[in-house]
């Protein structure tokens, strides 16, 4: 389950107000050393997580590492986080079970547990060819997840990551995409708004709107993730719209 993608704002590049650490132009980002943010889903054969719970946990894992003190200032992960965010924002989602999960969980990182028990561990960014042996051998494809029952509809004041109803993606690809969406929302928020979201535990929903609602969202000015086209879907595809109450202007 993998994804190498580039998130962007609705205008095609982050707005100055977002305080995005992206370099000024696409060419600069392409020339920068390329890093990837690894995420690992805990997936036991006998008790797989619900799809939407795994998606929410992945998005919250990205927010957790973006806001962690080790990622900021002179923190232990800060340099890697800056290098990663100065290039294309790549995320790769892999799966682990049993001893593989225990070995992955022993590496430096953050585990986020969803409301339904889904577990996703996020690790500091690494060079594209610099995977630790404990993660390099984990599988990246061949797993699908299902929701045993329809997820609850998002509340009106709840942050929502809206999935494009016309784009079909694997579970791993979608986990990476909602991570992109959460990251775009984080960049657009003020420090006060970020603090409030973090202190609340990063509540959010992941939902798929109808076609008419999706068209409205694409014209709303909210941050949009456009896929870079490295895996599964066509370059430039709009995959996720990040809808946070503070961004509904």
Secondary structure, DSSP 8 states (H G I E B T S, - for coil): --B--EEE-TTSS--GGGT--S-SSHHHHHHS--EEEEEEEE--TTS---HHHHHHHHHHHHHHHHHSGGGSTT-TTHHHHHHHHHS--EEEEEEE-HHHHHHHHTSSSEEEE-TTS-EEEE---EETT---HHHHTS--SS-----SS------TTS-EEEE-TT----HHHHHHHHHHHHHHHHHHS-HHHHHHHHHTT---EEEE--HHHHHHHHTTT-EEEE--SSSSS-TT-EEEEEE-GGG--
